[in-house]
């Protein structure tokens, strides 16, 4: 399993819709709304990096109301 955290900025007022859309996605493990520079943080897991990359690019980034994302890939030391 591979893990990433995705920091998300939404359009003003779109936080609830984006949160709801994320909550219905299979690879999403945790979701939190934030105060500060980002509006939402999502923990995403997948079986390997290509699946994770595809999920983030084709699913998360295509949710209406998302303005910008920043993905933090988790590595094991």
DSSP file (Angstrom, degrees, kcal/mol; ACC not computed):
  #  RESIDUE AA STRUCTURE BP1 BP2  ACC     N-H-->O    O-->H-N    N-H-->O    O-->H-N    TCO  KAPPA ALPHA  PHI   PSI    X-CA   Y-CA   Z-CA
    1    1 A X              0   0    0      0, 0.0     2,-0.3     0, 0.0    46,-0.2   0.000 360.0 360.0 360.0 141.8    0.0    0.0    0.0
    2    2 A X  E     -A   46   0A   0     44,-2.9    44,-2.0    46,-0.1     2,-0.3  -0.910 360.0-155.9-120.4 152.1    1.1    3.5   -0.7
    3    3 A X  E     +A   45   0A   0     71,-0.4    71,-2.6    -2,-0.3     2,-0.3  -0.940  12.9 175.5-131.5 147.0   -0.2    6.7    0.9
    4    4 A X  E     -AB  44  73A   0     40,-2.2    40,-3.1    -2,-0.3     2,-0.5  -0.986  21.9-140.3-144.0 153.3   -0.4   10.4    0.1
    5    5 A X  E     -AB  43  72A   0     67,-2.6    67,-3.2    -2,-0.3     2,-0.6  -0.966  18.3-157.0-110.7 131.9   -1.9   13.4    1.7
    6    6 A X  E     -AB  42  71A   0     36,-2.7    36,-1.9    -2,-0.5     2,-0.4  -0.944   2.0-155.1-114.7 118.8   -3.6   15.9   -0.6
    7    7 A X  E     -AB  41  70A   0     63,-3.2    63,-2.1    -2,-0.6     2,-0.4  -0.786  20.0-162.8 -89.8 132.6   -4.0   19.5    0.5
    8    8 A X  E     -AB  40  69A   0     32,-3.0    31,-2.3    -2,-0.4    32,-1.9  -0.954  19.1-162.0-127.8 134.5   -6.9   21.1   -1.3
    9    9 A X  E     - B   0  68A   0     59,-2.8    58,-3.0    -2,-0.4    59,-1.5  -0.946  21.4-167.5-106.1 134.2   -8.0   24.7   -1.9
   10   10 A X  E     - B   0  66A   0     -2,-0.4    56,-0.2    56,-0.3     2,-0.1  -0.727  29.8 -92.7-115.2 165.9  -11.6   25.2   -2.9
   11   11 A X    >   -     0   0    0     54,-2.7     3,-2.4    -2,-0.2     4,-0.3  -0.474  65.7 -79.9 -66.4 149.9  -13.7   28.0   -4.3
   12   12 A X  T 3  S+     0   0    0      1,-0.3    -1,-0.1     2,-0.1    53,-0.0  -0.320 119.7  13.1 -55.5 129.9  -15.4   29.9   -1.5
   13   13 A X  T 3  S+     0   0    0     -3,-0.1     4,-0.3     1,-0.0    -1,-0.3   0.376 101.9  97.8  85.9  -3.9  -18.5   28.0   -0.3
   14   14 A X    <>  +     0   0    0     -3,-2.4     4,-2.5    51,-0.2     5,-0.3   0.417  50.1  98.6 -95.5   1.5  -17.5   24.8   -2.1
   15   15 A X  H  > S+     0   0    0     -4,-0.3     4,-2.7     1,-0.2     5,-0.2   0.901  82.1  48.3 -58.3 -45.9  -16.0   23.1    0.9
   16   16 A X  H  > S+     0   0    0     -3,-0.3     4,-2.4     2,-0.2    -1,-0.2   0.900 113.2  47.2 -64.7 -41.5  -19.0   21.0    1.8
   17   17 A X  H  > S+     0   0    0     -4,-0.3     4,-2.6     2,-0.2    -1,-0.2   0.928 114.3  46.7 -65.8 -44.9  -19.6   19.7   -1.7
   18   18 A X  H  X S+     0   0    0     -4,-2.5     4,-2.6     2,-0.2     5,-0.2   0.926 112.4  50.7 -62.8 -44.8  -15.9   18.8   -2.2
   19   19 A X  H  X S+     0   0    0     -4,-2.7     4,-2.2    -5,-0.3    -2,-0.2   0.928 111.8  47.9 -57.6 -46.8  -15.9   17.1    1.2
   20   20 A X  H  X S+     0   0    0     -4,-2.4     4,-0.9     1,-0.2    -2,-0.2   0.907 111.4  49.5 -62.5 -44.2  -19.0   15.1    0.3
   21   21 A X  H >< S+     0   0    0     -4,-2.6     3,-0.6     1,-0.2    -1,-0.2   0.908 112.4  48.2 -62.6 -42.2  -17.6   14.1   -3.1
   22   22 A X  H >< S+     0   0    0     -4,-2.6     3,-1.8     1,-0.2     6,-0.2   0.887 104.3  60.4 -64.6 -39.4  -14.3   13.0   -1.5
   23   23 A X  H 3< S+     0   0    0     -4,-2.2    -1,-0.2     1,-0.3    -2,-0.2   0.740 100.8  55.3 -62.8 -23.4  -16.2   11.0    1.1
   24   24 A X  T << S+     0   0    0     -4,-0.9     2,-0.4    -3,-0.6    -1,-0.3   0.440  86.5 101.9 -89.5   0.5  -17.8    8.8   -1.5
   25   25 A X    X   -     0   0    0     -3,-1.8     3,-1.1    -4,-0.2    -3,-0.0  -0.713  68.7-139.1 -94.1 136.0  -14.4    7.8   -3.1
   26   26 A X  T 3  S+     0   0    0     -2,-0.4    -1,-0.1     1,-0.2    -4,-0.0   0.827  97.9  50.6 -62.7 -38.4  -13.0    4.3   -2.4
   27   27 A X  T 3  S+     0   0    0     17,-0.1    18,-2.5    25,-0.0     2,-0.5   0.526  84.8 103.4 -83.0  -4.5   -9.3    5.3   -2.0
   28   28 A X  E <   +C   44   0A   0     -3,-1.1    16,-0.2    -6,-0.2     3,-0.1  -0.690  40.3 172.3 -83.1 121.7  -10.0    8.1    0.5
   29   29 A X  E     +     0   0A   0     14,-3.1     2,-0.3    -2,-0.5    15,-0.2   0.820  64.4   7.0 -96.8 -39.6   -9.1    7.0    4.0
   30   30 A X  E     -C   43   0A   0     13,-1.2    13,-2.6     2,-0.0     2,-0.4  -0.992  57.2-169.0-146.4 149.4   -9.5   10.3    6.0
   31   31 A X  E     +C   42   0A   0     -2,-0.3     2,-0.4    11,-0.2    11,-0.2  -0.998   8.1 176.6-140.4 136.2  -10.8   13.8    5.3
   32   32 A X  E     -C   41   0A   0      9,-2.4     9,-2.6    -2,-0.4     2,-0.3  -1.000  24.2-134.5-138.2 140.3  -10.5   17.0    7.4
   33   33 A X  E     -C   40   0A   0     -2,-0.4     2,-0.3     7,-0.2     7,-0.3  -0.693  31.9-158.9 -87.4 150.3  -11.5   20.6    6.9
   34   34 A X        -     0   0    0      5,-2.8     2,-0.4    -2,-0.3    -2,-0.0  -0.855  20.6-137.0-129.4 157.9   -8.8   23.1    7.8
   35   35 A X  S    S+     0   0    0     -2,-0.3     2,-0.4     5,-0.0     3,-0.2  -0.912  73.7  34.7-104.5 144.7   -8.3   26.7    8.8
   36   36 A X  S    S-     0   0    0     -2,-0.4    -2,-0.1     1,-0.2     0, 0.0  -0.892 116.4  -9.7 120.3-147.6   -5.4   28.4    7.1
   37   37 A X  S    S+     0   0    0     -2,-0.4     2,-0.3     2,-0.0    -1,-0.2   0.799 125.8  43.0 -65.8 -31.7   -3.7   28.2    3.8
   38   38 A X        -     0   0    0     -3,-0.2   -29,-0.2     1,-0.1     3,-0.1  -0.837  63.3-152.9-117.8 155.3   -5.6   25.1    2.7
   39   39 A X  S    S+     0   0    0    -31,-2.3    -5,-2.8    -2,-0.3     2,-0.3   0.790  77.8  16.6 -94.7 -33.6   -9.3   24.2    3.1
   40   40 A X  E     -AC   8  33A   0    -32,-1.9   -32,-3.0    -7,-0.3     2,-0.4  -0.992  55.7-159.1-142.9 145.0   -9.2   20.4    3.1
   41   41 A X  E     -AC   7  32A   0     -9,-2.6    -9,-2.4    -2,-0.3     2,-0.4  -0.995  15.0-168.0-123.9 137.3   -6.7   17.6    3.7
   42   42 A X  E     -AC   6  31A   0    -36,-1.9   -36,-2.7    -2,-0.4     2,-0.6  -0.981  15.6-146.4-127.7 132.7   -7.3   14.1    2.4
   43   43 A X  E     -AC   5  30A   0    -13,-2.6   -14,-3.1    -2,-0.4   -13,-1.2  -0.886  25.3-172.2 -95.5 124.4   -5.4   10.9    3.2
   44   44 A X  E     -AC   4  28A   0    -40,-3.1   -40,-2.2    -2,-0.6     2,-0.4  -0.941   7.5-171.3-121.5 138.2   -5.4    8.6    0.2
   45   45 A X  E     +A    3   0A   0    -18,-2.5     2,-0.3    -2,-0.4   -42,-0.2  -0.971   9.3 165.8-128.8 146.9   -4.2    5.0   -0.1
   46   46 A X  E     -A    2   0A   0    -44,-2.0   -44,-2.9    -2,-0.4     3,-0.1  -0.942  47.5-104.7-149.8 168.9   -3.8    2.8   -3.1
   47   47 A X  S    S-     0   0    0     -2,-0.3     2,-0.3   -46,-0.2   -44,-0.1   0.799  97.9  -5.8 -71.7 -27.7   -2.1   -0.5   -4.0
   48   48 A X  S  > S-     0   0    0    -46,-0.1     4,-2.2     1,-0.1     5,-0.2  -0.961  78.1 -92.7-157.2 172.6    0.8    1.2   -5.8
   49   49 A X  H  > S+     0   0    0     -2,-0.3     4,-3.1     1,-0.2     5,-0.2   0.878 118.2  53.9 -63.5 -41.3    2.1    4.5   -7.0
   50   50 A X  H  > S+     0   0    0      1,-0.2     4,-2.4     2,-0.2    -1,-0.2   0.912 111.7  46.0 -60.1 -39.9    0.6    4.4  -10.6
   51   51 A X  H  > S+     0   0    0      2,-0.2     4,-2.4     1,-0.2    -1,-0.2   0.913 114.3  48.8 -66.6 -42.0   -2.9    3.7   -9.1
   52   52 A X  H  X S+     0   0    0     -4,-2.2     4,-2.4     2,-0.2     5,-0.2   0.933 111.9  48.4 -62.1 -47.3   -2.4    6.5   -6.6
   53   53 A X  H  X S+     0   0    0     -4,-3.1     4,-2.6     1,-0.2     5,-0.3   0.926 112.5  48.4 -59.6 -46.5   -1.2    8.9   -9.2
   54   54 A X  H  X S+     0   0    0     -4,-2.4     4,-2.9    -5,-0.2     5,-0.5   0.904 110.8  51.4 -61.9 -41.9   -4.1    8.1  -11.5
   55   55 A X  H  X>S+     0   0    0     -4,-2.4     4,-1.9     2,-0.2     5,-1.7   0.928 113.3  44.1 -61.7 -46.0   -6.6    8.5   -8.7
   56   56 A X  H  <>S+     0   0    0     -4,-2.4     5,-2.3     3,-0.2    -2,-0.2   0.938 120.3  40.0 -65.8 -46.6   -5.3   11.9   -7.7
   57   57 A X  H  <5S+     0   0    0     -4,-2.6    -2,-0.2    -5,-0.2    -3,-0.2   0.926 126.3  31.3 -71.1 -45.6   -5.1   13.2  -11.2
   58   58 A X  H  <5S+     0   0    0     -4,-2.9    -3,-0.2    -5,-0.3    -2,-0.2   0.749 132.2  24.8 -90.6 -23.3   -8.3   11.8  -12.7
   59   59 A X  T ><5S+     0   0    0     -4,-1.9     3,-0.5    -5,-0.5     4,-0.2   0.857 124.6  35.7-105.0 -60.4  -10.6   11.7   -9.7
   60   60 A X  G > <S+     0   0    0     -5,-1.7     3,-1.8     1,-0.2    -3,-0.2   0.948 117.4  49.7 -65.1 -49.6   -9.6   14.3   -7.1
   61   61 A X  G 3 <S+     0   0    0     -5,-2.3    -1,-0.2     1,-0.3    -4,-0.1   0.659 106.8  58.5 -67.2 -13.7   -8.5   17.0   -9.4
   62   62 A X  G <  S+     0   0    0     -3,-0.5     2,-0.3    -6,-0.2    -1,-0.3   0.395  75.3 116.7 -95.6   3.4  -11.7   16.7  -11.4
   63   63 A X  S X  S-     0   0    0     -3,-1.8     3,-1.6    -4,-0.2     2,-0.1  -0.574  74.1-113.6 -71.4 129.1  -14.0   17.4   -8.5
   64   64 A X  T 3  S+     0   0    0     -2,-0.3     3,-0.1     1,-0.2    -1,-0.1  -0.387  99.7  33.7 -62.4 137.0  -16.0   20.6   -9.2
   65   65 A X  T 3  S+     0   0    0      1,-0.3   -54,-2.7    -2,-0.1     2,-0.5   0.210  83.8 122.7 101.2 -13.8  -15.1   23.4   -6.8
   66   66 A X  E <   +B   10   0A   0     -3,-1.6    -1,-0.3   -56,-0.2   -56,-0.3  -0.710  31.9 176.6 -83.9 128.7  -11.4   22.5   -6.3
   67   67 A X  E     -     0   0A   0    -58,-3.0     2,-0.3    -2,-0.5   -57,-0.2   0.817  63.8  -5.3 -95.5 -41.0   -9.1   25.3   -7.3
   68   68 A X  E     -B    9   0A   0    -59,-1.5   -59,-2.8     2,-0.0    -1,-0.4  -0.994  56.5-160.0-156.0 152.2   -5.7   23.9   -6.4
   69   69 A X  E     -B    8   0A   0     -2,-0.3     2,-0.4   -61,-0.2   -61,-0.2  -0.957   4.7-163.5-133.8 156.2   -4.1   20.8   -4.9
   70   70 A X  E     -B    7   0A   0    -63,-2.1   -63,-3.2    -2,-0.3     2,-0.5  -0.966  16.3-153.0-137.3 122.0   -0.7   19.9   -3.4
   71   71 A X  E     -B    6   0A   0     -2,-0.4     2,-0.6   -65,-0.2   -65,-0.2  -0.832   7.0-165.4-104.3 130.6    0.2   16.3   -3.0
   72   72 A X  E     -B    5   0A   0    -67,-3.2   -67,-2.6    -2,-0.5     2,-0.3  -0.946  14.5-150.3-113.9 109.0    2.5   15.0   -0.3
   73   73 A X  E     -B    4   0A   0     -2,-0.6     2,-0.4   -69,-0.2   -69,-0.2  -0.628  12.0-133.2 -82.3 134.7    3.7   11.4   -1.0
   74   74 A X        -     0   0    0    -71,-2.6   -71,-0.4    -2,-0.3     2,-0.3  -0.705  24.0-172.2 -88.0 136.4    4.5    9.3    2.0
   75   75 A X        -     0   0    0     -2,-0.4     2,-0.5   -73,-0.1   -73,-0.0  -0.905  21.0-125.1-124.1 157.1    7.8    7.3    1.9
   76   76 A X              0   0    0     -2,-0.3    -2,-0.0     1,-0.1     0, 0.0  -0.882 360.0 360.0-102.7 131.6    9.1    4.6    4.3
   77   77 A X              0   0    0     -2,-0.5    -1,-0.1     0, 0.0     0, 0.0   0.412 360.0 360.0 -94.0 360.0   12.5    5.2    5.8
